[in-house]
């Protein structure tokens, strides 16, 4: 009888470990869910892939632009295209963002961001473009998590 109780206890303990591992895996997936990748896909374009509803991602893009003080100059939701310009910096530089949202599946959305200098390029420091793209994508991620 004692051996049977030890076997049952071992089985129960193993089952609890399995359930705990599954629960931990699900928790990790839920926290990572919003954005799976963010990279410079070419010299001047950044790509972020989100696993979320396309409308929710579009709304997060709009909110991110507003919070970063960009003015949306062109918007076509059907084509997934948006253009925006920053307020002029101290040196007069204006950064323009060309944004394309491509929906791969119902819950996989790629956002392509191409920053460039509009109007007066000011110092024309390419690091400003990278910083603008990074800040924009981080803001989208924050919107989707929040």
TAZIUR-V344036 format. One record per pair of residues at least 4 apart in sequence whose ideal C-beta (glycine too) atoms are under 6 Angstrom apart, sorted by the first residue. I is the first residue (numbers start at 0). J is the second residue. If there is no record, write none. Layout:
I&J / I&J
//
This chain:
32&50 / 33&49 / 33&140 / 33&143 / 33&144 / 34&47 / 34&49 / 34&140 / 35&48 / 36&48 / 37&47 / 37&136 / 38&46 / 39&45 / 40&44 / 40&46 / 43&113 / 44&111 / 44&113 / 45&112 / 45&132 / 46&111 / 47&110 / 47&136 / 48&109 / 49&56 / 49&108 / 50&106 / 50&107 / 51&55 / 51&56 / 51&143 / 53&102 / 53&108 / 56&108 / 59&139 / 59&142 / 59&143 / 62&142 / 63&135 / 63&138 / 63&139 / 63&142 / 64&69 / 64&71 / 64&83 / 67&138 / 68&86 / 69&83 / 69&85 / 70&84 / 71&83 / 72&82 / 72&84 / 73&82 / 74&81 / 75&80 / 79&99 / 79&100 / 80&99 / 81&98 / 82&97 / 83&96 / 84&93 / 84&95 / 84&117 / 85&93 / 85&94 / 87&91 / 87&93 / 88&92 / 90&121 / 90&122 / 91&119 / 91&121 / 92&120 / 92&121 / 93&117 / 93&118 / 94&114 / 94&131 / 95&115 / 95&117 / 96&112 / 96&114 / 97&113 / 98&112 / 99&111 / 100&110 / 101&109 / 102&108 / 103&107 / 112&132 / 112&135 / 114&128 / 114&131 / 114&132 / 116&120 / 141&145
//
